[in-house]
Amino acid sequence: MRLGVIINPSSGRGKGAARGELVLKTLDERGQSYLNLSGNTIDEANANARHAINDDLIDGLVVVGGDGIAHLGVNIACDTGISLGVVAAGTGNDLARSLGMPEGDVIAGTHAVLDKLGSPRKVDAIKAHSSTGQFWFFGTASAGFDALCNQRANEMTWPKGPRRYDIAMVLELAKFKPIHYEATIDGEHRSFDAMLCAVANGPAFGGGMLIAPDAKVDDGYLDLFIVHAMSRLELLKVFPKVYTGGHVTHPAVEFVRAKSVKLSSGNMPVYSDGEARGHSPLTSTVVAGALSVFA
């Protein structure tokens, strides 16, 4: 088997390149054949991988970095049917975490991928559509307050790491009002005002926030996470509990398990696995077993 490898050199607060070299060294030590498909841009890496797959140059794909590069890998794998390995080398690593992959040690992560080359696992993925067209995601997608926070966090240069999201939330909250949603959930229409609303396939986003602690990546369902309208002060009280899952008992928090969800929230930005994906409306449909992973 020959693997294609994509490394994000800027992941992990700029440590991605060095961590990527450790991954390549580990592959060499294991005698694993590979083709380095990394590019100067995400679009170049995407094109490199798809060409390699179309030309039968690789039999599996490994991405090295955080959730952004993992999101790219998920889209390539779901579109082409190739199996995917994720080596966590970023700041958030929510996608790798949902797969039970090692964090904080790219050598261990590489060995974990290689040990599963002969027995890839089938997990669910979400086929989604927004203003920019169709895409896949494995973790979460949202069109609301959390997406606004993500957008602001991406524009900030300080601080580094997950704390940037917390500060972005406080800054957004100063001017925020509840968002009106028109939702279609498994064909049934609902209308509600909410502070945030996210579609989850796995339990975590934002660098370890357990927004949907009971979500599973292989149950054939997605979990719609809703925080209904509340005061700004109350949201500030509830928010820290998402790191432990303690928010689930709050009366304004609702979970809906479904197969398909459409969320319309005006011209709100859509973010998926930390990546900008146009604007609302956001349609998400779970596809059981759509993604094959070395995990």
Secondary structure, 3 states (H helix, E strand, C coil): CCEEEEECCCHHHHCHHHHHHHHHHHHHHCCCCEEECCCCCHHHHHHHHHHHHHCCCCCEEEEEECHHHHHHHHHHHHHHCCEEEEEECCCCCHHHHHCCCCCCCHHHHHHHHHCCCCCCEEEEEEEEEECCEEEEECCEEECCHHHHHHHHHHHCCCCCCCHHHHHHHHHHHCCCCCEEEEEEECCEEEEEEEEEEEEECCCCECCCECCCCCCCCCCCCEEEEEEECCCHHHHHHHHHHHHCCHHHHCCCEEEEEECEEEEECCCCEEEECCEEEEECCEEEEEEEEEEEECC
